[in-house]
Amino acid sequence: MRRITFLVYAVLWILLISLNLYQQVTDTKHYAQKIATRQAEMFFDHIVLIRKWNALHGGVYVPITETTQPNPYLDVPQRDVETTDGKRLTLINPAYMTRQLAEMSDDSGIAFHVTGFNPIRPENRPDQWESEALLAFQQGQKSVSSIGTINGQSFYRYMAPLHVDQSCLVCHQRQGYREGDIRGGISVSIPSASIDGFVNERLEHLTITHAIVAFVGLIVLLLSYLAQARLSQRLDKAKSRMQLAYLDSLTLLPNRRYYDAFVKREWKRALRHKYPISMIMIDIDFFKLYNDNLGHIEGDHCLRQVAKTLKRFFRRPGDLIARYGGEEFCVVAACDAEQIMVLAEILRKAVENMRLPHPASKISEFVTISLGVASIVPGDDLSFESLLHAADQALYDAKATGRNRVGKRRI
């Protein structure tokens, strides 16, 4: 694993953990709102049940006290009565009962409010959020819930409509309501702080957990990176040792050892598939004189330059250019006699066009090569040695007939 790959994986891992954390935080907040909404629904249902009980009994008489005064908005006969023992009572209708329950619930922090577009009591007028909810009820929406603020404090708010039934008409018929009409609603507001404490605790736990998972993942990635880096170093060393074993240290071409292994493998393959295999033996002309005149350092430079030039023409995996020994090179290629002759001539011209000075050459002022070419289709009664011998004889012919040319032998 390269360093850039490790960094990409690390960034992707952190991104994945962050996205997962973001999703769970969002789900937790949404779930908290659902819990608050369900709590508010239960409050609403409970209040409606109490109001229904009150309405079914035509209201409830309670003693008149300092905190429970007669309802000035209740215009019904016998609103206030007196018992035989002189105790004064006043009638508590559903709206008055709801209002008193709302006042008593202040200590819990949960607020509920009876409201409508045309309330008898001015204090029951809706706020902005409640007005929007009442409009939504008129359009058929069953309930409204969201997070809002009341006097600068955050609340989970819920509101559902109140429908007019027969018992409600005693008080509200004169307002023009009919049975089944929506005459208002009850809003329930739960302080966000009552739930946010649990939410924040959950979010803190999620953050810590994801941070631990992210850290452990990064440690695993780092250990994997280090282990693979160490393995790569060992592989590189092994590869280097293998290259030293199979490459000629001077020309960096495959050496005789690699040549022997390659030839055995390619001969078997050509024998199996019945295709021709060809060989070129190459010798640098008058190389001993080159060394004697210019020295071995220049001789080594000459070998490297010739090897570099020859190597440019070999890209296929089935072809080989190797240093055979001294100033000799050999080529093994899966091609026929015509193709190998064309290749040999290309190689000869490429070396000549290097124009590498050779002051001791008897045929040219530049370094040249002689080449011997042979081709064969392997058979059970033939061996690679016969191909090698023919190429070597062809090289001898090229040298004997003037050098800087390609000799050819048939098998």
C-alpha positions as a printed NumPy array, in Angstrom:
array([[  0.   ,   0.   ,   0.   ],
       [  1.513,   3.31 ,  -1.08 ],
       [  1.399,   6.361,   1.174],
       [ -1.163,   8.132,  -1.019],
       [ -3.357,   5.003,  -0.933],
       [ -3.127,   4.915,   2.853],
       [ -4.107,   8.585,   3.058],
       [ -7.063,   8.056,   0.702],
       [ -8.285,   5.086,   2.756],
       [ -7.843,   7.061,   5.977],
       [ -9.84 ,  10.022,   4.619],
       [-12.565,   7.705,   3.299],
       [-12.748,   5.93 ,   6.678],
       [-13.08 ,   9.201,   8.597],
       [-15.657,  10.416,   6.073],
       [-17.648,   7.197,   6.455],
       [-17.603,   7.425,  10.252],
       [-18.557,  11.116,  10.102],
       [-21.488,  10.417,   7.772],
       [-22.661,   7.618,  10.036],
       [-22.382,   9.884,  13.083],
       [-24.278,  12.65 ,  11.289],
       [-27.038,  10.192,  10.335],
       [-27.374,   8.859,  13.874],
       [-27.364,  12.373,  15.366],
       [-30.119,  13.372,  12.927],
       [-32.11 ,  10.218,  13.719],
       [-31.705,  10.803,  17.46 ],
       [-32.997,  14.367,  17.237],
       [-35.878,  13.246,  15.045],
       [-36.657,  10.433,  17.486],
       [-36.604,  12.905,  20.402],
       [-39.134,  15.058,  18.574],
       [-41.307,  11.991,  17.972],
       [-41.173,  11.129,  21.689],
       [-42.117,  14.696,  22.621],
       [-44.946,  14.671,  20.076],
       [-46.248,  11.386,  21.45 ],
       [-46.138,  12.779,  24.989],
       [-48.059,  15.824,  23.84 ],
       [-50.632,  13.627,  22.087],
       [-51.165,  11.743,  25.352],
       [-51.622,  15.046,  27.22 ],
       [-54.081,  16.226,  24.6  ],
       [-56.07 ,  12.974,  24.723],
       [-56.166,  13.117,  28.503],
       [-57.39 ,  16.737,  28.519],
       [-60.065,  15.939,  25.927],
       [-61.195,  12.975,  28.029],
       [-61.51 ,  15.203,  31.118],
       [-63.407,  17.828,  29.117],
       [-65.725,  15.151,  27.753],
       [-66.458,  13.875,  31.254],
       [-67.228,  17.425,  32.373],
       [-69.474,  18.102,  29.356],
       [-71.394,  14.821,  29.761],
       [-72.316,  15.888,  33.29 ],
       [-73.314,  19.375,  32.177],
       [-70.426,  20.895,  34.091],
       [-69.36 ,  20.485,  37.7  ],
       [-70.271,  22.675,  40.675],
       [-67.393,  23.572,  42.957],
       [-67.139,  25.913,  45.955],
       [-66.409,  29.54 ,  45.168],
       [-62.953,  30.402,  46.483],
       [-60.375,  33.087,  46.04 ],
       [-58.792,  31.119,  43.156],
       [-62.057,  29.785,  41.757],
       [-64.352,  32.683,  41.036],
       [-67.533,  32.432,  38.93 ],
       [-66.791,  32.306,  35.196],
       [-67.864,  35.689,  33.734],
       [-67.9  ,  34.207,  30.224],
       [-70.359,  31.431,  31.114],
       [-73.84 ,  32.716,  30.355],
       [-76.153,  29.917,  31.528],
       [-78.984,  29.759,  34.087],
       [-78.006,  28.667,  37.569],
       [-74.332,  29.366,  37.006],
       [-74.042,  30.066,  40.729],
       [-76.098,  28.236,  43.393],
       [-76.211,  28.038,  47.149],
       [-76.609,  24.839,  49.139],
       [-79.122,  24.414,  51.939],
       [-76.366,  24.947,  54.434],
       [-75.418,  28.256,  52.776],
       [-72.363,  27.165,  50.827],
       [-71.957,  29.045,  47.527],
       [-71.076,  26.979,  44.427],
       [-70.228,  27.942,  40.856],
       [-70.479,  25.895,  37.674],
       [-67.183,  24.819,  36.086],
       [-67.604,  24.104,  32.382],
       [-64.972,  22.22 ,  30.248],
       [-63.188,  25.405,  29.145],
       [-62.895,  26.744,  32.72 ],
       [-61.696,  23.339,  33.93 ],
       [-59.057,  23.222,  31.154],
       [-57.877,  26.708,  32.07 ],
       [-57.485,  25.79 ,  35.741],
       [-55.628,  22.591,  34.849],
       [-53.296,  24.643,  32.652],
       [-52.555,  27.008,  35.546],
       [-51.868,  24.068,  37.852],
       [-49.46 ,  22.491,  35.32 ],
       [-47.111,  25.488,  35.311],
       [-44.902,  23.844,  37.929],
       [-44.245,  20.87 ,  35.606],
       [-43.146,  23.152,  32.789],
       [-45.674,  21.629,  30.408],
       [-48.155,  24.2  ,  29.097],
       [-51.429,  23.697,  27.277],
       [-53.725,  26.34 ,  25.906],
       [-57.333,  26.235,  24.686],
       [-57.714,  28.56 ,  21.731],
       [-59.734,  29.311,  18.624],
       [-60.35 ,  31.967,  15.978],
       [-63.382,  33.353,  17.843],
       [-62.876,  32.672,  21.544],
       [-65.349,  33.977,  24.132],
       [-62.501,  34.712,  26.522],
       [-59.866,  37.145,  25.124],
       [-57.035,  35.309,  26.863],
       [-57.811,  32.306,  24.653],
       [-56.741,  34.117,  21.493],
       [-54.172,  32.117,  19.503],
       [-50.524,  33.096,  19.093],
       [-48.866,  33.087,  15.655],
       [-47.967,  29.395,  15.74 ],
       [-51.454,  28.41 ,  16.939],
       [-53.094,  30.566,  14.254],
       [-51.133,  28.733,  11.55 ],
       [-52.142,  25.406,  13.113],
       [-55.847,  26.415,  13.135],
       [-55.617,  27.292,   9.446],
       [-54.049,  23.892,   8.781],
       [-56.989,  22.225,  10.597],
       [-59.435,  24.02 ,   8.327],
       [-57.566,  22.546,   5.354],
       [-58.019,  19.036,   6.739],
       [-54.771,  18.494,   8.643],
       [-55.279,  16.273,  11.698],
       [-52.547,  17.742,  13.903],
       [-49.512,  20.038,  13.843],
       [-46.172,  19.562,  15.619],
       [-42.811,  21.304,  15.482],
       [-40.125,  22.948,  17.613],
       [-40.825,  26.563,  18.48 ],
       [-40.102,  29.244,  21.05 ],
       [-42.354,  30.782,  23.697],
       [-40.993,  33.854,  25.496],
       [-37.496,  32.99 ,  24.274],
       [-37.63 ,  29.396,  25.537],
       [-37.537,  26.376,  23.208],
       [-40.518,  24.006,  23.261],
       [-41.716,  20.926,  21.462],
       [-45.17 ,  22.084,  20.369],
       [-48.218,  20.027,  19.427],
       [-51.766,  21.033,  18.6  ],
       [-54.891,  19.157,  17.549],
       [-58.413,  20.457,  16.828],
       [-61.467,  20.465,  19.083],
       [-64.688,  19.453,  17.348],
       [-68.116,  20.677,  18.439],
       [-70.334,  17.95 ,  19.833],
       [-73.854,  18.14 ,  21.304],
       [-72.675,  18.939,  24.817],
       [-70.607,  21.89 ,  23.534],
       [-73.639,  23.635,  22.01 ],
       [-74.951,  24.59 ,  25.444],
       [-72.246,  27.268,  25.621],
       [-71.219,  27.786,  22.006],
       [-74.437,  27.603,  19.969],
       [-74.924,  31.35 ,  20.173],
       [-71.5  ,  31.746,  18.434],
       [-72.922,  30.043,  15.358],
       [-71.208,  26.677,  15.771],
       [-72.862,  23.467,  14.669],
       [-72.144,  19.911,  15.708],
       [-68.991,  18.617,  13.976],
       [-67.461,  22.068,  13.393],
       [-63.868,  22.833,  14.383],
       [-64.225,  25.541,  16.995],
       [-60.605,  25.648,  18.052],
       [-57.898,  23.459,  19.435],
       [-55.642,  22.697,  22.355],
       [-51.93 ,  23.32 ,  22.057],
       [-49.524,  21.38 ,  24.264],
       [-45.98 ,  22.706,  24.746],
       [-43.237,  20.565,  26.321],
       [-39.961,  22.316,  27.282],
       [-37.1  ,  21.158,  25.09 ],
       [-34.841,  21.13 ,  28.152],
       [-36.842,  18.249,  29.626],
       [-35.835,  16.018,  26.714],
       [-32.641,  17.648,  25.494],
       [-30.741,  16.365,  28.541],
       [-31.357,  12.776,  27.45 ],
       [-30.689,  13.693,  23.815],
       [-27.369,  15.356,  24.657],
       [-26.317,  12.359,  26.736],
       [-27.129,  10.089,  23.81 ],
       [-25.257,  12.351,  21.37 ],
       [-22.213,  12.44 ,  23.641],
       [-22.23 ,   8.643,  23.806],
       [-22.528,   8.422,  20.006],
       [-19.679,  10.893,  19.505],
       [-17.352,   9.027,  21.872],
       [-18.24 ,   5.656,  20.324],
       [-17.666,   6.87 ,  16.782],
       [-14.41 ,   8.549,  17.778],
       [-13.17 ,   5.257,  19.264],
       [-14.239,   3.311,  16.155],
       [-12.564,   5.902,  13.891],
       [ -9.357,   5.755,  15.957],
       [ -9.275,   1.941,  15.976],
       [ -9.913,   1.891,  12.224],
       [ -7.067,   4.33 ,  11.612],
       [ -4.75 ,   2.23 ,  13.796],
       [ -5.702,  -0.897,  11.794],
       [ -5.086,   0.978,   8.534],
       [ -1.739,   2.254,   9.824],
       [ -0.651,  -1.22 ,  10.932],
       [ -1.719,  -2.631,   7.56 ],
       [  0.2  ,   0.123,   5.791],
       [  3.338,  -0.505,   7.852],
       [  3.075,  -4.273,   7.4  ],
       [  2.61 ,  -3.937,   3.664],
       [  5.408,  -1.391,   3.446],
       [  7.71 ,  -3.842,   5.205],
       [  6.55 ,  -6.642,   2.906],
       [  7.132,  -4.404,  -0.124],
       [ 10.645,  -3.682,   1.081],
       [ 11.321,  -7.393,   1.395],
       [  9.841,  -8.031,  -2.042],
       [ 11.915,  -5.217,  -3.511],
       [ 15.046,  -6.693,  -1.963],
       [ 14.11 , -10.137,  -3.235],
       [ 13.381,  -8.684,  -6.663],
       [ 16.682,  -6.855,  -6.582],
       [ 18.52 , -10.042,  -5.671],
       [ 16.687, -11.857,  -8.466],
       [ 17.631,  -9.133, -10.9  ],
       [ 21.228,  -9.42 ,  -9.811],
       [ 21.009, -13.159, -10.381],
       [ 19.467, -12.868, -13.859],
       [ 20.74 ,  -9.518, -15.153],
       [ 24.116,  -8.633, -16.517],
       [ 25.482,  -6.001, -14.147],
       [ 27.196,  -4.015, -16.914],
       [ 24.535,  -3.814, -19.63 ],
       [ 21.468,  -4.571, -17.451],
       [ 20.364,  -7.051, -20.104],
       [ 19.339, -10.599, -19.136],
       [ 22.443, -12.703, -18.574],
       [ 23.395, -16.191, -19.668],
       [ 21.569, -17.812, -16.745],
       [ 18.302, -16.133, -17.668],
       [ 18.929, -16.916, -21.338],
       [ 19.231, -20.662, -20.587],
       [ 15.926, -20.7  , -18.619],
       [ 14.129, -18.624, -21.247],
       [ 15.277, -20.778, -24.13 ],
       [ 14.051, -23.995, -22.479],
       [ 10.633, -22.468, -21.789],
       [ 10.179, -20.956, -25.257],
       [ 11.386, -24.083, -27.044],
       [  8.775, -26.201, -25.25 ],
       [  6.07 , -23.688, -26.078],
       [  7.03 , -23.496, -29.755],
       [  7.188, -27.302, -29.911],
       [  3.719, -27.555, -28.38 ],
       [  2.102, -24.975, -30.674],
       [  4.191, -25.748, -33.791],
       [  5.299, -22.194, -34.546],
       [  8.793, -21.083, -35.711],
       [ 11.444, -19.801, -33.373],
       [ 14.399, -17.743, -34.578],
       [ 17.77 , -16.655, -33.229],
       [ 20.283, -13.894, -33.907],
       [ 23.872, -14.091, -32.681],
       [ 25.475, -10.62 , -32.535],
       [ 29.145,  -9.695, -32.208],
       [ 30.701,  -6.219, -31.995],
       [ 33.215,  -5.914, -34.791],
       [ 36.884,  -5.628, -33.73 ],
       [ 35.914,  -5.09 , -30.087],
       [ 39.31 ,  -6.323, -28.788],
       [ 41.017,  -3.591, -30.812],
       [ 38.511,  -1.084, -29.414],
       [ 39.538,  -2.059, -25.873],
       [ 43.223,  -2.039, -26.695],
       [ 43.071,   1.464, -28.179],
       [ 40.593,   3.208, -25.894],
       [ 40.831,   1.194, -22.7  ],
       [ 38.401,  -1.009, -20.808],
       [ 36.4  ,   1.914, -19.382],
       [ 35.507,   3.061, -22.873],
       [ 34.977,  -0.573, -23.816],
       [ 32.4  ,  -0.938, -21.034],
       [ 30.731,   2.276, -22.202],
       [ 30.565,   0.881, -25.726],
       [ 28.908,  -2.314, -24.498],
       [ 26.321,  -0.323, -22.537],
       [ 25.503,   1.891, -25.515],
       [ 25.13 ,  -1.054, -27.898],
       [ 22.965,  -2.921, -25.369],
       [ 20.751,   0.151, -24.862],
       [ 20.293,   0.528, -28.633],
       [ 19.437,  -3.132, -29.171],
       [ 17.031,  -3.219, -26.241],
       [ 14.831,  -0.519, -27.779],
       [ 13.495,  -2.996, -30.345],
       [ 12.267,  -5.63 , -27.921],
       [  8.921,  -5.082, -26.184],
       [  7.038,  -8.36 , -26.654],
       [  7.159, -10.836, -23.733],
       [  8.01 , -13.679, -26.135],
       [ 11.206, -12.004, -27.384],
       [ 14.59 , -11.886, -25.661],
       [ 17.746,  -9.816, -26.061],
       [ 20.525, -11.046, -23.758],
       [ 24.225, -10.64 , -23.257],
       [ 25.701, -13.966, -24.281],
       [ 29.225, -13.265, -23.153],
       [ 32.056, -10.781, -23.778],
       [ 31.071,  -8.624, -26.737],
       [ 28.419, -11.113, -27.913],
       [ 24.644, -10.696, -27.667],
       [ 21.881, -13.044, -28.691],
       [ 18.255, -12.609, -29.706],
       [ 15.529, -15.246, -29.424],
       [ 12.19 , -14.385, -31.055],
       [  8.975, -16.184, -31.998],
       [  8.997, -15.296, -35.697],
       [  9.812, -16.858, -39.063],
       [ 12.953, -16.597, -41.213],
       [ 11.794, -13.599, -43.216],
       [ 10.796, -11.584, -40.133],
       [ 14.037, -12.342, -38.274],
       [ 16.092, -11.165, -41.273],
       [ 14.217,  -7.865, -41.292],
       [ 14.788,  -7.482, -37.549],
       [ 18.499,  -8.309, -37.872],
       [ 18.991,  -5.66 , -40.543],
       [ 17.164,  -3.092, -38.366],
       [ 19.481,  -3.898, -35.458],
       [ 22.584,  -3.626, -37.651],
       [ 21.594,  -0.216, -38.991],
       [ 20.581,   1.038, -35.515],
       [ 24.057,   0.29 , -34.099],
       [ 25.802,   1.776, -37.127],
       [ 23.642,   4.921, -36.832],
       [ 24.844,   5.392, -33.266],
       [ 28.017,   6.754, -34.903],
       [ 30.061,   5.73 , -31.909],
       [ 33.726,   6.283, -32.978],
       [ 35.89 ,   3.173, -33.402],
       [ 39.428,   4.349, -34.329],
       [ 40.793,   0.794, -34.628],
       [ 38.047,  -0.682, -36.819],
       [ 39.229,  -2.049, -40.2  ],
       [ 35.854,  -1.588, -41.926],
       [ 34.333,   1.651, -40.554],
       [ 35.174,   4.68 , -38.496],
       [ 32.246,   3.801, -36.234],
       [ 31.252,   0.83 , -34.082],
       [ 29.454,  -1.852, -36.138],
       [ 28.087,  -5.316, -35.504],
       [ 27.958,  -8.611, -37.39 ],
       [ 24.868, -10.811, -37.062],
       [ 24.099, -14.478, -37.678],
       [ 20.482, -15.505, -38.233],
       [ 18.774, -18.909, -38.152],
       [ 15.159, -20.102, -37.894],
       [ 13.518, -23.44 , -37.123],
       [ 10.142, -25.002, -36.406],
       [ 10.811, -27.222, -33.357],
       [ 10.247, -30.956, -33.755],
       [ 10.728, -34.033, -31.63 ],
       [ 13.892, -34.913, -33.532],
       [ 15.392, -31.417, -33.161],
       [ 16.939, -29.487, -30.273],
       [ 17.669, -25.865, -29.541],
       [ 21.384, -26.598, -29.841],
       [ 20.887, -27.109, -33.567],
       [ 19.381, -23.611, -33.847],
       [ 22.21 , -22.13 , -31.769],
       [ 24.803, -23.875, -33.9  ],
       [ 23.226, -22.615, -37.124],
       [ 23.077, -19.002, -35.844],
       [ 26.664, -19.235, -34.696],
       [ 27.737, -20.508, -38.126],
       [ 25.794, -17.686, -39.769],
       [ 27.641, -15.185, -37.568],
       [ 30.923, -16.763, -38.642],
       [ 29.873, -16.333, -42.272],
       [ 29.024, -12.632, -41.701],
       [ 32.417, -12.001, -40.118],
       [ 34.242, -13.968, -42.783],
       [ 32.61 , -12.011, -45.613],
       [ 33.505,  -8.535, -44.429],
       [ 31.613,  -7.888, -41.13 ],
       [ 28.925,  -5.241, -40.544],
       [ 26.416,  -7.517, -42.235],
       [ 23.839, -10.231, -41.592],
       [ 24.682, -13.86 , -42.276],
       [ 22.   , -16.546, -42.641],
       [ 21.952, -20.322, -42.294],
       [ 19.127, -22.736, -43.125],
       [ 18.326, -25.792, -40.991]])
